[in-house]
Amino acid sequence: MINSAATNSYAEINEYIKKVLSLIEKDKVTKDEADWVIRETVDNFREHVNPGFLDYRKTVTKDTQFAAVEWSDSGSTFTDVSGKKYIDCLGGFGIYNVGHRNPKVMKAVMDQLNRQALHSQDLLDPLRAMLAKILADITPGDLKYSFFVNSGTESVEAALKLAKAYSDRTTFISTTRAFHGKSLGSLSATAKAVFRKPFLPLINGFRHVPYGDIEMMRKTMESCALVGEDVAAVILEPIQGEGGVILPPDGYLQQVRELCDEFGALLIFDEVQTGMGRTGKMFAADLYGVVPDILCLAKAFGGGIMPAGAVVAKEKVFKSWFANPFIHTTTFGGNPLACAAAIATFNVLIEENLPKRAAEVGAYLLDKLQKVAADFPDKVMEVRGKGLLIGIEFHTDQIGFDVSKGMFDNGVLVAGTLINSKTFRIEPPLTISYEEVDTVVETLIRVLKSVKV
Ligand SMILES: *Cc1c(COP(=O)(O)O)cnc(C)c1O
């Protein structure tokens, strides 16, 4: 390939830029413009993003004649550039707890944007301080100090470093089917072979034990202590999300907490997906009455507007970073726009009682889905979940993909791609209406009828 900067003049490149900018500022696009957007998107994915996506996404037909290209969103729905509307039951894998472009979150972010976007990096920034106080008050137990980041994987990286700094130990216990992110540290805790294998060896000292098996965790903890490799921390998702919505067995999280205390290990809850009201309480830690030493947040933390995350820790743990606050930093973490978004997000969650709503609407939806599952036992294996984090497990990947594709064609987005569809997640905005929920269930029934075993 010839470097395009060598063949195109800056003036030509700028013509293209101006065309894109003019589209961004438009309220509505014409049919011709929509066709151009679709063509450019598909071509540029193929040539400059990654052609693999065109094979794996259910939104693209085989010959790429048709491709759904997203353009706008609002509430529980988004709309493609051709004007077709979809109910969003994927929810960005848990980003849109307060809905798409929640007006209160948008207002806070825009007000902040009109005053100051990013921080000086030297003066004390007020919203960071205020958000940290809000987190200390709203998170369970004596979690007290916050470090802000831009993503889930970064919150896990910070948690792992905190645990190492606090304990002077280097062993971590994670669980099978866990997902904690894909940067090299968090990937060490993540369990899926396909994501890890090409990048081995990862960070030293990670052991994976079966999720839900407290005896195995005890034995591992004991063995590690016996060989002089004491465990710094156990890292867990209270409910496994990416693993397929796996609920903890009764008493499991409490038992893990006690085991950690017995062996002097810290407990890290990765609530990047289960936090912010998703499971029917503000945090899944509240749901199970277990207080971790370190809590990881991201995804919905930015209110579906800003990329934002946090790691919140007890003082005894966070204290290891007091002497040198520069020991772990990120330029953009905790920027004023992100903090404004997170603060407004908590306001919406509280004022609109969204955790409770997740519990109620979630119970309604779970009940309906379980009835549907019972009517299609040759296709659906199980439906399970808490709040509005629900998983539907099919007998095969193919059935899952066909259902997921069928739902999409009928205007409902659920997770599930060609390579990973056996269990798909339903995690809509917590603001989803009962009417929309009914539409989702009716669509599922219609699609299940038409899908072949
Ligand atoms: C999504 C997710 C992550 C990673 O978050 P990114 O923002 O994609 O890096 C980590 N942990 C859990 C539990 C997640 O669901």
Ligand as a Chemical Component Dictionary entry (heavy atoms), coordinates in Angstrom:
data_LIG
# 
_chem_comp.id                   LIG 
_chem_comp.type                 NON-POLYMER 
_chem_comp.pdbx_formal_charge   0 
_chem_comp.three_letter_code    LIG 
# 
loop_
_chem_comp_atom.comp_id 
_chem_comp_atom.atom_id 
_chem_comp_atom.alt_atom_id 
_chem_comp_atom.type_symbol 
_chem_comp_atom.charge 
_chem_comp_atom.model_Cartn_x 
_chem_comp_atom.model_Cartn_y 
_chem_comp_atom.model_Cartn_z 
_chem_comp_atom.pdbx_ordinal 
LIG C1 C1 C 0 -16.403 -4.753 30.413 1  
LIG C2 C2 C 0 -15.730 -5.254 31.625 2  
LIG C3 C3 C 0 -14.398 -4.931 31.900 3  
LIG C4 C4 C 0 -13.532 -4.166 30.952 4  
LIG O1 O1 O 0 -13.991 -2.874 30.740 5  
LIG P1 P1 P 0 -13.405 -2.016 29.518 6  
LIG O2 O2 O 0 -13.955 -0.662 29.733 7  
LIG O3 O3 O 0 -13.903 -2.672 28.262 8  
LIG O4 O4 O 0 -11.934 -2.090 29.605 9  
LIG C5 C5 C 0 -13.855 -5.371 33.097 10 
LIG N1 N1 N 0 -14.580 -6.083 33.966 11 
LIG C6 C6 C 0 -15.867 -6.415 33.731 12 
LIG C7 C7 C 0 -16.621 -7.189 34.764 13 
LIG C8 C8 C 0 -16.481 -6.027 32.552 14 
LIG O5 O5 O 0 -17.751 -6.372 32.295 15 
# 
loop_
_chem_comp_bond.comp_id 
_chem_comp_bond.atom_id_1 
_chem_comp_bond.atom_id_2 
_chem_comp_bond.value_order 
_chem_comp_bond.pdbx_ordinal 
LIG C1 C2 SING 1  
LIG C2 C3 SING 2  
LIG C2 C8 DOUB 3  
LIG C3 C4 SING 4  
LIG C3 C5 DOUB 5  
LIG C4 O1 SING 6  
LIG O1 P1 SING 7  
LIG P1 O2 DOUB 8  
LIG P1 O3 SING 9  
LIG P1 O4 SING 10 
LIG C5 N1 SING 11 
LIG N1 C6 DOUB 12 
LIG C6 C7 SING 13 
LIG C6 C8 SING 14 
LIG C8 O5 SING 15 
# 
